[in-house]
Amino acid sequence: MNRPLLTLCCALLLSACGSTAPDMDELAREYLFLELSMGLHDSGHVDAYFGPEELRSAAKESALSLDQILAASADLASRLKAIDTGDDDMFAMRIAGLLARLQALDTRIAINKGDFLTFDDESLALFGSKAPDNDAAHFEAILQEIDALLPGEGPLSTRVETFNNQFVIPLDELPTVFEAAMAECRKRTLEHIDLPGGESFTIEYVNDKPWSGYNWYQGDAVSLIQVNTDFPIYISRAVDLGCHEGYPGHHTFNALLEKHLVNDAGWLEYSLYPLFSPQSLIAEGSGNYGIELAFPGEERVEFEKTVLFPLAGLDAANADLYYEISGLISQLNFAGNEAARDYLNGDITRDEAAEWLQTYGMTPAEKSLQRARFFETYRSYVINYNHGKALVADYVERGGADTDERWARFEALLSSPMLPADLQ
């Protein structure tokens, strides 16, 4: 290792002795070095990074072992806990955020070493919350409502899949439909939120992924959004992904954090997004809640029927029934949590998890295996979508907030270092 990098690594890994006041920039750089070091062991750990390149280089050249990262994390956490934040609430939130990220880092180290917690304990350690537990009877009641809307012979999941197939977006129309959906999501978001100048995104269509869509934030308010075309994409997914991955979802969240916390406040630690951290619960929860915020009431259905259906060349004759069934199916979303919980706890097999998803989540057989693959890759991350959405919705709508207040709270949430505990 050359001398400049050696000096940098030593500064990052040694305690700041004899200092009466913490150098938060130095501590943030030390934190970033540890997360980047972890990313060399776990390719999915660092979701986005747009901080100093010398830290990435230092991590690569140091090549710390998992045990070394864990020891350095414990040392950094002990120094952070000793800091007196006084009556400075924002400073206290900054310290709490760093400590929560370090706890998540320690948990991911344990997972990478084969030391697993239970599903609920893992989600609490990584994401700062755990999802409610629903039994089969909860989902059976919803399935009965769907069955009444779509009576007939054969398994209900088959009937629903056959019915929904008339609402699949043709592959050659995907770009047109998605661009129209994204444009509308962006327009509605900009009516309430000021985004950084020059913010932009590009869309790519990909295959063979364990997810349906992904936002790869590049920094400088730029995102790469990928859409997985492994399975049929229904017309309602265009707005779902447009809002969730773009506006007012992940792209908006990342751009606001970069502007307010990194650029304006100088909190360097937010130049890195550790996927397995409490930030993800708020990111996924706000991404899903943002769909309803941008398209309240019947506005989404009206937009899709009048704009997206014609672009996709689809007949809207049965659209009302489609949306009624889709609304009920969305209530089955928590079935994925139960399948993941039991599978990762070792109570059921992979095939049994897929079967549960088919029965109680109305997931097509082929896609249920993709979902099981998601559980294997991302583990308890699954709670962030539905449980996270519920927490964000409760926070934003608390006290009967009107539309303007909801948007104001939502923007404040996306611009702040709030943790899941702050939502409850």
C-alpha positions in Angstrom: 0.0 0.0 0.0 1.4 3.4 -0.8 2.0 6.0 1.9 -1.0 8.3 1.3 -3.5 5.4 1.4 -1.7 3.9 4.5 -2.0 7.3 6.2 -5.7 7.5 5.3 -6.5 4.0 6.5 -4.7 4.5 9.8 -6.6 7.8 10.4 -9.9 6.0 9.6 -9.2 3.0 11.8 -7.7 4.6 14.9 -9.7 6.4 17.6 -9.5 10.1 17.7 -7.6 10.5 21.0 -7.3 13.7 22.9 -10.0 15.5 21.0 -12.5 17.4 23.1 -15.0 17.8 20.2 -15.9 15.1 17.7 -14.8 15.7 14.1 -18.0 14.4 12.5 -16.5 14.7 9.0 -13.7 12.3 10.0 -16.1 10.0 11.7 -18.4 9.9 8.7 -15.4 9.1 6.5 -14.4 6.3 8.8 -18.0 5.0 8.6 -18.0 5.1 4.8 -14.7 3.2 4.7 -16.2 0.4 6.7 -19.3 0.2 4.5 -17.2 0.2 1.4 -15.0 -2.5 2.9 -18.1 -4.6 3.6 -19.2 -4.1 0.0 -16.1 -6.0 -1.2 -17.5 -9.1 0.7 -21.2 -8.6 -0.2 -21.8 -7.3 -3.7 -25.4 -6.2 -2.8 -24.5 -4.4 0.3 -23.7 -0.9 -1.1 -26.7 0.1 -3.2 -25.3 3.6 -4.1 -22.2 5.5 -3.5 -21.2 9.0 -4.7 -18.8 10.0 -2.0 -15.0 10.5 -2.1 -13.3 8.1 -4.5 -10.2 7.9 -2.2 -12.3 6.0 0.3 -13.3 3.4 -2.2 -9.7 3.0 -3.2 -8.6 2.8 0.4 -11.2 0.1 1.1 -10.0 -1.9 -1.9 -6.3 -1.7 -1.0 -6.9 -2.4 2.7 -9.1 -5.4 2.0 -10.3 -5.8 5.6 -11.6 -9.1 6.7 -15.1 -9.4 8.1 -13.7 -9.7 11.6 -11.6 -6.6 11.1 -14.7 -4.6 9.9 -16.7 -5.8 12.9 -14.0 -4.8 15.4 -13.6 -1.4 13.7 -17.4 -0.9 13.7 -17.6 -1.7 17.4 -14.9 0.9 18.1 -16.6 3.5 16.0 -19.9 2.8 17.7 -18.4 3.2 21.2 -17.0 6.6 20.3 -20.3 7.7 18.7 -22.2 6.7 21.9 -19.9 8.8 24.0 -20.7 12.0 22.1 -22.8 14.5 24.0 -25.4 15.9 21.6 -26.8 18.3 24.2 -30.1 19.8 23.1 -29.3 19.7 19.4 -32.0 17.4 18.0 -30.6 17.2 14.5 -27.2 16.3 15.9 -28.8 13.6 18.0 -30.6 12.2 14.9 -27.3 12.2 13.0 -25.6 10.1 15.8 -28.6 7.8 16.1 -28.6 7.3 12.3 -25.0 6.3 12.3 -25.4 3.9 15.2 -28.4 2.3 13.5 -26.4 1.8 10.3 -23.5 0.3 12.2 -25.9 -2.1 13.9 -27.2 -3.1 10.5 -23.6 -3.5 9.3 -22.8 -5.8 12.2 -25.9 -7.9 11.4 -24.9 -8.3 7.8 -21.4 -9.3 8.8 -23.0 -12.0 11.0 -25.2 -13.2 8.1 -22.3 -13.3 5.7 -20.5 -15.5 8.3 -23.5 -17.9 8.5 -24.7 -16.6 11.9 -28.4 -16.1 11.3 -31.0 -14.4 13.6 -34.7 -15.3 13.4 -36.6 -13.5 10.7 -38.2 -10.9 13.1 -35.0 -10.3 15.0 -33.1 -9.9 11.8 -35.6 -7.4 10.4 -35.4 -5.4 13.7 -31.6 -5.3 13.7 -31.4 -4.4 10.0 -34.4 -2.2 9.3 -35.4 -1.0 12.7 -38.9 -2.7 12.7 -40.6 -6.0 12.4 -43.8 -6.8 10.6 -47.0 -8.2 12.1 -47.7 -11.9 11.8 -50.9 -12.9 9.9 -52.3 -16.4 9.8 -53.9 -18.2 6.9 -57.4 -17.3 8.1 -56.6 -13.6 7.5 -55.8 -14.2 3.8 -58.7 -16.8 3.3 -61.2 -14.1 4.0 -59.8 -11.9 1.3 -59.6 -14.8 -1.1 -63.3 -15.5 -0.6 -64.1 -11.9 -1.7 -62.0 -12.4 -4.9 -63.6 -15.8 -5.5 -67.1 -14.1 -5.4 -66.0 -11.6 -8.0 -64.5 -14.2 -10.4 -66.5 -17.4 -10.0 -65.8 -20.5 -12.1 -64.1 -23.8 -12.3 -60.5 -24.5 -11.4 -58.1 -23.0 -8.9 -58.8 -19.3 -8.0 -55.2 -18.4 -8.8 -55.6 -19.8 -12.3 -58.9 -18.0 -12.9 -57.3 -14.7 -11.7 -54.2 -15.2 -13.9 -56.4 -16.0 -16.9 -58.5 -12.9 -16.3 -55.5 -10.6 -15.8 -53.8 -11.8 -19.0 -56.0 -9.5 -21.0 -54.3 -6.6 -19.2 -50.7 -7.5 -20.1 -48.7 -4.7 -21.8 -47.3 -5.9 -25.1 -43.5 -6.0 -25.0 -43.1 -3.7 -27.9 -45.3 -1.1 -26.2 -43.5 -1.2 -22.8 -41.3 1.9 -23.5 -44.2 4.0 -24.7 -46.4 3.1 -21.7 -43.7 3.4 -19.1 -42.5 6.8 -20.4 -46.1 8.1 -20.3 -46.6 6.8 -16.8 -43.3 8.2 -15.6 -44.0 11.6 -17.1 -47.3 11.7 -15.2 -45.7 10.6 -11.9 -43.1 13.3 -12.3 -45.6 16.0 -13.2 -47.7 15.3 -10.2 -44.7 15.1 -7.9 -43.3 18.5 -9.1 -46.6 20.1 -8.3 -45.7 19.6 -4.6 -41.9 19.0 -4.3 -39.0 21.1 -5.6 -36.4 18.7 -7.0 -32.8 19.7 -7.7 -32.2 21.3 -11.0 -31.0 18.9 -13.7 -32.4 15.8 -12.1 -33.0 13.0 -14.6 -33.3 9.3 -15.1 -33.0 6.7 -17.8 -34.9 3.4 -18.1 -33.5 0.0 -19.2 -35.4 -3.2 -19.7 -33.6 -6.3 -18.3 -34.0 -10.0 -17.7 -33.1 -12.7 -15.1 -33.4 -10.6 -12.0 -35.0 -11.5 -8.6 -36.9 -8.2 -8.6 -39.4 -6.5 -10.9 -37.9 -3.1 -10.9 -34.8 -1.4 -9.5 -33.4 2.2 -9.1 -29.7 2.5 -9.3 -28.9 6.0 -8.0 -25.9 7.6 -9.6 -25.5 10.7 -7.6 -26.0 14.3 -8.8 -29.8 13.7 -8.9 -29.4 11.1 -11.7 -30.9 7.5 -11.6 -30.8 4.4 -13.8 -34.1 2.6 -13.5 -34.3 -1.0 -14.7 -37.5 -2.9 -15.4 -37.4 -6.7 -15.4 -39.3 -8.3 -18.3 -39.0 -11.9 -17.2 -42.7 -12.1 -16.6 -45.8 -10.5 -18.1 -46.2 -6.8 -17.0 -49.7 -5.8 -16.3 -51.0 -2.3 -17.1 -51.2 -1.2 -13.5 -47.5 -1.9 -13.0 -46.5 1.1 -15.1 -47.7 3.6 -12.6 -46.6 1.4 -9.7 -43.0 1.3 -11.0 -43.1 4.9 -12.2 -44.0 6.2 -8.8 -42.1 3.7 -6.7 -38.8 3.8 -8.6 -39.1 7.4 -9.8 -41.5 10.0 -8.6 -42.1 10.5 -5.7 -40.3 7.3 -4.8 -36.7 6.2 -4.9 -35.3 8.8 -7.3 -37.0 11.6 -5.4 -35.9 10.3 -2.1 -32.3 9.9 -3.1 -32.1 13.3 -4.8 -33.6 15.0 -1.7 -31.3 13.2 0.7 -28.3 14.2 -1.4 -29.4 17.8 -1.7 -30.4 18.4 2.0 -28.1 16.1 3.9 -25.0 15.7 1.8 -24.8 19.0 -0.1 -26.4 21.4 2.3 -25.7 19.9 5.7 -22.4 18.3 4.8 -23.4 14.9 6.3 -21.0 12.8 4.2 -22.4 9.5 5.4 -25.5 10.0 3.3 -23.3 9.7 0.1 -23.6 6.0 0.6 -26.9 4.0 0.7 -26.4 0.7 2.5 -29.2 -1.5 1.2 -29.6 -3.5 4.4 -30.2 -0.6 6.7 -33.2 1.3 8.3 -33.0 3.7 5.3 -34.5 0.9 3.2 -37.7 0.6 5.2 -38.4 4.3 4.7 -37.3 4.1 1.0 -39.5 1.2 0.1 -42.3 2.3 2.3 -42.4 5.8 0.9 -42.0 4.4 -2.6 -45.1 2.3 -2.3 -47.1 5.0 -0.4 -46.0 7.6 -2.9 -48.2 5.8 -5.5 -51.4 6.6 -3.6 -50.1 10.1 -2.7 -49.6 11.0 -6.3 -52.7 9.3 -7.6 -55.4 9.7 -4.8 -58.8 8.1 -5.0 -59.9 7.3 -8.5 -57.4 9.5 -10.3 -55.0 6.6 -11.0 -57.7 4.4 -12.5 -59.0 7.3 -14.6 -55.4 8.1 -15.9 -54.7 4.5 -16.8 -58.0 3.9 -18.5 -57.9 7.1 -20.6 -54.1 7.3 -21.3 -52.2 4.1 -20.7 -54.8 1.6 -22.0 -54.9 3.2 -25.4 -51.1 3.4 -25.6 -50.9 -0.3 -24.7 -53.6 -1.2 -27.2 -55.7 -2.7 -24.4 -59.5 -2.9 -24.1 -60.8 -1.2 -21.0 -64.2 -2.9 -21.0 -63.4 -5.1 -18.0 -61.1 -2.5 -16.3 -63.3 -1.8 -13.4 -63.4 -5.5 -12.4 -59.7 -5.7 -12.9 -59.0 -2.8 -10.5 -61.5 -4.2 -7.9 -59.7 -7.6 -8.0 -56.3 -5.9 -8.0 -57.2 -3.9 -4.9 -58.1 -7.1 -3.0 -54.9 -8.8 -4.3 -52.9 -5.9 -2.9 -54.3 -6.8 0.5 -52.7 -10.3 0.1 -49.2 -8.6 -0.1 -48.4 -9.5 3.5 -48.6 -13.2 2.6 -45.1 -12.8 1.2 -43.9 -11.8 4.7 -45.3 -15.1 6.1 -43.7 -17.2 3.4 -40.4 -15.5 3.9 -40.5 -15.7 7.7 -41.3 -19.4 7.7 -38.9 -20.2 4.9 -35.9 -18.3 6.4 -36.7 -19.6 9.9 -36.4 -23.2 8.4 -40.1 -24.0 9.2 -41.0 -24.7 5.5 -39.1 -25.6 2.4 -38.5 -23.5 -0.7 -41.2 -25.3 -2.6 -43.6 -24.9 0.3 -42.9 -21.2 0.4 -43.7 -21.0 -3.3 -46.9 -23.0 -2.7 -47.9 -20.6 0.1 -47.4 -17.7 -2.2 -49.6 -19.3 -4.9 -52.3 -20.1 -2.5 -52.4 -17.0 -0.3 -50.7 -14.4 -2.4 -52.3 -15.2 -5.7 -48.8 -15.4 -7.2 -48.5 -17.4 -10.5 -46.5 -20.6 -10.2 -43.5 -19.4 -12.2 -43.3 -16.1 -10.4 -43.6 -17.7 -7.0 -40.2 -19.3 -7.5 -38.8 -15.9 -8.4 -40.2 -14.6 -5.1 -38.5 -17.4 -3.3 -35.3 -16.4 -5.0 -35.9 -12.9 -3.7 -36.2 -14.2 -0.2 -32.9 -16.1 -0.5 -31.2 -13.0 -1.9 -32.7 -10.2 0.3 -34.0 -12.2 3.2 -36.1 -10.1 5.7 -36.0 -7.1 3.3 -39.4 -8.1 2.1 -41.1 -6.3 5.1 -40.0 -2.9 3.9 -42.5 -2.8 1.0 -45.7 -3.5 2.9 -44.9 -2.9 6.6 -42.8 0.1 5.6 -45.7 1.5 3.5 -48.1 1.1 6.5 -45.7 3.0 8.8 -45.2 5.8 6.3 -48.9 6.1 5.6 -49.7 6.3 9.3 -47.1 9.0 9.8 -48.1 11.1 6.8 -51.8 10.8 7.4 -51.8 11.1 11.2 -54.4 13.5 12.6 -56.5 13.5 9.4 -53.9 15.6 7.5 -55.2 17.1 4.2 -53.5 16.7 0.9 -51.1 19.7 1.3 -50.1 18.6 4.7 -49.5 15.0 3.5 -47.2 16.2 0.8 -45.4 18.5 3.2 -44.8 15.6 5.7 -43.8 13.3 2.9 -41.2 15.7 1.6 -39.9 16.4 5.1 -39.6 12.6 5.6 -37.6 12.2 2.4 -35.3 15.1 3.2 -34.4 14.1 6.8 -32.4 11.5 8.7 -35.6 10.0 10.3 -35.5 6.4 11.4 -38.4 3.9 11.4 -38.8 4.4 15.2 -39.5 8.1 14.5 -42.5 7.1 12.4 -44.2 5.2 15.2 
